[in-house]
Amino acid sequence: MNIKTDALVIGAGPVGLFSVFELGIMGLKAHVVDNLDKIGGQCIELYPDKPIYDIPALPKCTGESLINNLLEQIKPFKTEFHLGERVQSINKNNNNWVVETNLGKKFETPNIIIAGGVGSFEPRKIPLEGVEKFDNTNLFYAVRNKEIFKNQSICIFGGGDSALDWAVDLSNICKKIYLVHRRDDFRAAQHTVSQMNEISKTGKIEVLTSFQPKELIGEKLIEKVRITNSNSNEDKLLKVDSVLAFFGLKMELGPIAEWGLNLDKKNIKVNAENFETNEKGIFAIGDICLYPGKLKLILSGFHEAALCAKSCFNRARPDEKYVFRFTTSSSEIQKRLGVKNDNK
């Protein structure tokens, strides 16, 4: 399958979706490829129910609601998504790029926008033999529906933002939470640590530091968790209904590492004018890109997408002059968005 398009976006997370919008209001067509089987990237894979507080004009939203709103925003452009596919190779063809996926699809485009977050990722599993048999039963590495934990006693492993955020959030619906961390100090935001400490005074959260998982006990479901103290070798047995483990992610660039881009560890260096890499026509936006003053925030990625799209227009329409227009005053943009008489 050979597909010609104005831009190919690699990554269907929030920044990738907003780049589709910015391209669309300029009249550019984009296709989106993502190796996950769903749209939304980390927002859907890791924290669909987790509150997000720093999206402009949205005092509070969840990862899922943010993605749903972004999809609603790009609906007029009828974007085609290629999910469960990974870009394997890219090759130059004059001023265009030929991009091939692992399923044999080929895209010809003047613009590639890498919005792949941190690259391919998967959660780090509990380092115990045989625990995989509990996957998809009552052992979880992400929360997709917090209601399943209602009135349960749960064990949460981890000491970072995800572990403490969910301990605080789920304390509203759980019967009991055991928060187990291998260190005495936590790597989460101080505000969340303070919240967790206050809740622990009520007994709803029991904090067990300097402990690590030793054994998950049960046949088809985990019924008990044995943990061991790193200092005293003391064991504790916890009776639980579910286990959540937040040991972070394994992050790999995958084939991106072989594309000749200017890499700094697992980030792609770009210029801050248009977020182009060292290869003309290949851009990187969102968490994966690196430039002086970079902040890994979703709102920063939205800004990067807007400037990147302008350069994509110049490459896709070299014979046309790009004229910046506000969406509030441009009838052409409003027509693309399906808006009628918006200024009346």
QUIVENHU-V954254 format. One record per run of one state. SS is the DSSP state (H for helix, E for strand, L for the rest). FROM is the first residue (numbers start at 0). LEN is the number of residues. Records with the same first field share a line. If there is no record, write none. Layout:
SS->FROM-LEN + FROM-LEN
//
This chain:
L->0-1 + 4-2 + 10-3 + 25-4 + 34-6 + 45-1 + 47-3 + 52-2 + 55-2 + 58-2 + 77-2 + 83-3 + 93-2 + 101-4 + 109-2 + 114-5 + 123-7 + 135-3 + 140-2 + 143-2 + 149-3 + 157-3 + 170-5 + 181-8 + 200-4 + 209-1 + 217-6 + 229-5 + 239-2 + 245-3 + 252-1 + 258-4 + 264-2 + 269-6 + 276-5 + 284-1 + 290-7 + 316-14 + 336-8
E->1-3 + 6-4 + 29-5 + 46-1 + 50-2 + 54-1 + 57-1 + 60-2 + 79-4 + 86-7 + 95-6 + 105-4 + 111-3 + 119-4 + 134-1 + 138-2 + 142-1 + 152-5 + 175-6 + 204-5 + 210-7 + 223-6 + 234-5 + 241-4 + 248-4 + 262-2 + 266-3 + 275-1 + 281-3 + 288-2
H->13-12 + 40-5 + 62-15 + 130-4 + 145-4 + 160-10 + 189-11 + 253-5 + 285-3 + 297-19 + 330-6
//
